[in-house]
Amino acid sequence: MNEQGEAHALADQMLEWISAMEDAESAKHELPLGSPEFVAKAVEVERISRLAFRWAQMQLQVAQHAAERRDRGELTGNEPLTNFPPRPLDVILAHWREAQLRLEIAPLGSVEAQQAAAAIERLREEYQAGFVPERAQSLARRSA
């Protein structure tokens, strides 16, 4: 898997969460303090912020792993992530990880937990479906 593409997909997902959190926080400002709608928006902001925090930890791990590989000479080049558009499998993997995080923070047996579990299964199947043909193409190119 292309590390730059995966890192780009991770960064794109983080930007989406930051934007969603900003939108929810802005909407909260327009609501009466203490109203059910205000509380619902506060819950939404808190949920997104937990996901963003966990995602930032994952991004840090990816960055540190890449730095270690660069120190060993296994990762070269100086191109920014913007030069590496996310590959479809990278996007699938990023969404899969996001669904796993949602499952971790969802209350046991909740609708959110069920939805996250269903998303994990769907994304796992989607990833496998995309990986097998891509792997076959890669092997065919090598043997040609």
C-alpha positions in Angstrom: 0.0 0.0 0.0 1.2 3.5 -0.8 2.2 5.2 2.5 1.9 8.7 1.1 -1.6 7.9 -0.3 -2.7 6.5 3.1 -1.3 9.5 4.9 -3.1 11.8 2.5 -6.3 9.9 3.1 -5.8 10.1 6.9 -5.2 13.9 6.6 -8.2 14.4 4.4 -10.4 12.6 6.9 -9.0 14.8 9.7 -9.9 17.9 7.7 -13.4 16.6 7.3 -13.8 16.1 11.0 -12.4 19.6 11.8 -14.8 21.1 9.3 -17.8 19.1 10.8 -16.8 20.1 14.3 -16.6 23.8 13.3 -20.0 23.6 11.6 -21.6 22.0 14.7 -20.0 24.5 17.0 -21.2 27.4 14.8 -24.7 25.9 14.8 -24.6 25.6 18.6 -23.9 29.3 18.8 -27.3 30.0 17.2 -29.2 27.9 19.8 -30.6 28.9 23.2 -28.2 27.8 26.0 -29.6 24.7 27.7 -32.1 23.9 25.0 -32.4 20.2 23.8 -31.0 21.3 20.5 -28.0 23.1 22.2 -27.3 19.9 24.2 -27.6 17.8 21.1 -25.1 20.0 19.3 -22.7 19.9 22.3 -22.9 16.1 22.2 -22.2 16.1 18.5 -19.1 18.4 19.0 -17.8 16.2 21.8 -18.3 13.0 19.7 -16.4 14.5 16.7 -13.7 15.8 18.9 -13.1 12.4 20.4 -12.8 10.9 16.9 -10.5 13.7 15.8 -8.3 13.2 18.9 -8.0 9.4 18.3 -7.4 10.1 14.6 -4.6 12.5 15.5 -3.0 9.8 17.6 -3.1 7.4 14.6 -1.7 10.1 12.3 1.2 10.6 14.8 1.9 6.9 14.7 2.0 6.9 10.9 4.3 10.0 10.9 6.6 8.5 13.5 6.8 5.2 11.5 7.5 7.1 8.3 10.3 9.1 10.1 11.9 5.9 11.3 11.8 4.5 7.8 13.3 7.7 6.4 16.1 7.5 9.0 16.8 3.9 7.9 16.9 5.1 4.2 13.8 3.1 3.3 11.7 6.2 2.6 13.1 8.8 0.2 11.9 11.8 -1.7 10.8 15.3 -0.6 7.4 15.6 -2.2 4.5 16.8 -0.1 1.4 14.7 0.5 -0.6 16.9 -1.9 1.5 15.3 -4.7 0.1 11.9 -3.8 -3.7 11.7 -4.4 -5.3 9.1 -2.2 -5.8 5.8 -3.9 -9.1 4.1 -3.6 -7.8 1.4 -1.3 -6.3 4.1 0.9 -9.6 5.8 1.2 -11.3 2.5 2.0 -8.7 1.8 4.7 -9.1 5.3 6.2 -12.9 4.9 6.4 -12.4 1.4 7.9 -10.2 2.8 10.6 -12.7 5.5 11.3 -15.4 3.0 11.7 -13.3 1.0 14.1 -12.8 4.2 16.2 -16.5 4.9 16.2 -17.1 1.3 17.4 -14.6 1.7 20.2 -16.2 4.9 21.6 -19.9 3.9 21.0 -21.8 2.6 24.0 -22.1 -1.2 23.9 -25.2 -2.4 22.1 -26.1 1.1 20.9 -27.3 2.0 17.4 -24.0 3.7 16.8 -22.1 0.6 17.7 -24.3 -1.5 15.4 -23.8 1.0 12.6 -20.0 1.1 13.1 -19.8 -2.7 13.2 -21.8 -2.9 9.9 -19.6 -0.3 8.3 -16.5 -2.3 9.4 -17.8 -5.4 7.8 -18.8 -3.6 4.6 -15.5 -1.8 4.3 -13.5 -5.0 5.0 -15.3 -6.7 2.1 -14.9 -3.7 -0.1 -11.2 -3.6 0.7 -10.7 -7.3 0.0 -12.6 -6.9 -3.3 -10.3 -4.0 -4.4 -7.1 -5.6 -3.1 -7.3 -8.9 -4.9 -7.6 -7.3 -8.5 -5.0 -4.6 -7.6 -2.6 -7.3 -6.3 -3.1 -9.4 -9.5 -2.4 -6.4 -11.7 0.7 -5.6 -9.7 2.0 -9.2 -10.0 1.2 -9.3 -13.7 3.2 -6.1 -14.3 6.2 -7.5 -12.4 6.2 -10.7 -14.4 5.9 -8.9 -17.7 
